[in-house]
Amino acid sequence: MSVYDLVIIGGGPAGLAAGIYGARARMKTAILEKGAVGGQAFTTREIVNFPGFKSTSGPELMKTIAGHAKEFGTEIIKGEVTDVDFSGEIKLINTKKGQQYQAKAVILALGSQPRLLNIPGEKPLRGSGVSYCATCDAEFYTDLDVVVVGNGDAAIEEAMYITKYARKVTVIVLHDVGIVDCNRASAEKAFNNPKIEFVWNSVLAEIKGKGEVESVVVKNLKTGELTELAAHGVFIYVGMIPGTDFVKGKIELDERGYILANEQMETSVDGVFAAGDARVKYLRQVVTAANDGAIAAVSAERYLDEEQSFKDEVVNVDKPVALVFWSPASNESIDMASRLDALIAAAGGKYKVVKVDVSRKKRIAQKYNVEVIPSILLLEKGELQLQLNGNVDDDTIKAQLKI
């Protein structure tokens, strides 16, 4: 079985952008996608906020990006990932149909899905009046009437955003009058907004329309009464579900199941990166997902380069290696690296000296738990034999390294 340099799980905007950057960097790259290439963005009727495209459809934009990735050599493979093993140097990815893929690095572009109400009319009219993203779709309802379902922070804040465009926003709340789950400041602003009306003790029972949303049916939870309201759009905010079930216990997630990753998209596991809506982040849009994918792929490339360099310079050599960790910001570390070079050269080159600039290669320092700069590590085939922390003098270096 061939080993990929990079396997990307998820073929939405984040995964496709990662595929472009990965393949362009001459990495053997594959994307595994269980559904339509493009993910949730593929279901979006119209996109007007992606740079360079004044107006395009989700399917059209995603097909364009997927074609771009394929042109650089990215393989796009149909397959639903059900299990992963990130414990080894080579990562193992298993699919529902029994295939296994091996990769030196993995990007998790797993996306998230809105929690559905599962009421009549919701799925057929999704993208034709039913939306889960005000930032994406609010402007399509300029001077029209819309309904918002939900009463948490996202629902109320998005309802206020929609009032910039809509004529009227009706918020359906399942609680008693005046009780909402959002923060108090947002609640007060919404209560005082003349464009927002609240329907209390109620849930949405049905969405009606032929090709486009025309009305909704609201059920009062106390009386059971059904009321039909005219509406051109329905925005549903009852939560999002990240697609991270199969990585629980394999990488670090937050309490809601979103992946924790830093600015380089690095997760808690070496060689595993995250991108897009399944990670903890401030804004979830097509353009921010693509941004994540680009960063994750560049980080993966640098990770692989660093790993290979470490093997070539430290692990696969015939003599022990004195690894000295230094930083351009530390004059004493620069001095100690030079002194170590001179001491070992004077002793006949018993060790190979490898210098690690921690400002550029933090991961190697983390791998060996190096917290003090400068530090010297003596390694044999990558295994730690001795560690000297701080700016030690020449006599100590000679005594400890026996030179």
CORTAWO-V794629 format. One record per run of one state. SS is the DSSP state (H for helix, E for strand, L for the rest). FROM is the first residue (numbers start at 1). TO is the last residue. If there is no record, write none. Layout:
BEGIN
ss=SS from=FROM to=TO
ss=SS from=FROM to=TO
END
This chain:
BEGIN
ss=L from=1 to=2
ss=E from=3 to=9
ss=L from=10 to=11
ss=E from=12 to=12
ss=H from=13 to=24
ss=L from=25 to=28
ss=E from=29 to=33
ss=L from=34 to=37
ss=E from=38 to=38
ss=H from=39 to=43
ss=L from=44 to=46
ss=E from=47 to=47
ss=L from=48 to=49
ss=E from=50 to=50
ss=L from=51 to=52
ss=E from=53 to=53
ss=L from=54 to=55
ss=E from=56 to=56
ss=L from=57 to=57
ss=H from=58 to=71
ss=L from=72 to=74
ss=E from=75 to=78
ss=L from=79 to=80
ss=E from=81 to=85
ss=L from=86 to=90
ss=E from=91 to=95
ss=L from=96 to=99
ss=E from=100 to=108
ss=L from=109 to=111
ss=E from=112 to=114
ss=L from=115 to=119
ss=E from=120 to=120
ss=L from=121 to=125
ss=E from=126 to=126
ss=L from=127 to=129
ss=E from=130 to=131
ss=L from=132 to=133
ss=H from=134 to=141
ss=L from=142 to=144
ss=E from=145 to=149
ss=L from=150 to=152
ss=H from=153 to=162
ss=L from=163 to=167
ss=E from=168 to=172
ss=L from=173 to=183
ss=H from=184 to=191
ss=L from=192 to=195
ss=E from=196 to=199
ss=L from=200 to=201
ss=E from=202 to=208
ss=L from=209 to=214
ss=E from=215 to=220
ss=L from=221 to=225
ss=E from=226 to=230
ss=L from=231 to=232
ss=E from=233 to=236
ss=L from=237 to=239
ss=E from=240 to=242
ss=L from=243 to=244
ss=H from=245 to=247
ss=E from=248 to=248
ss=L from=249 to=250
ss=E from=251 to=251
ss=L from=252 to=252
ss=E from=253 to=253
ss=L from=254 to=258
ss=E from=259 to=259
ss=L from=260 to=265
ss=E from=266 to=266
ss=L from=267 to=271
ss=E from=272 to=274
ss=L from=275 to=278
ss=E from=279 to=279
ss=L from=280 to=285
ss=H from=286 to=315
ss=L from=316 to=320
ss=E from=321 to=326
ss=L from=327 to=330
ss=H from=331 to=346
ss=L from=347 to=351
ss=E from=352 to=357
ss=L from=358 to=361
ss=H from=362 to=367
ss=L from=368 to=374
ss=E from=375 to=380
ss=L from=381 to=382
ss=E from=383 to=389
ss=L from=390 to=393
ss=H from=394 to=401
ss=L from=402 to=403
END
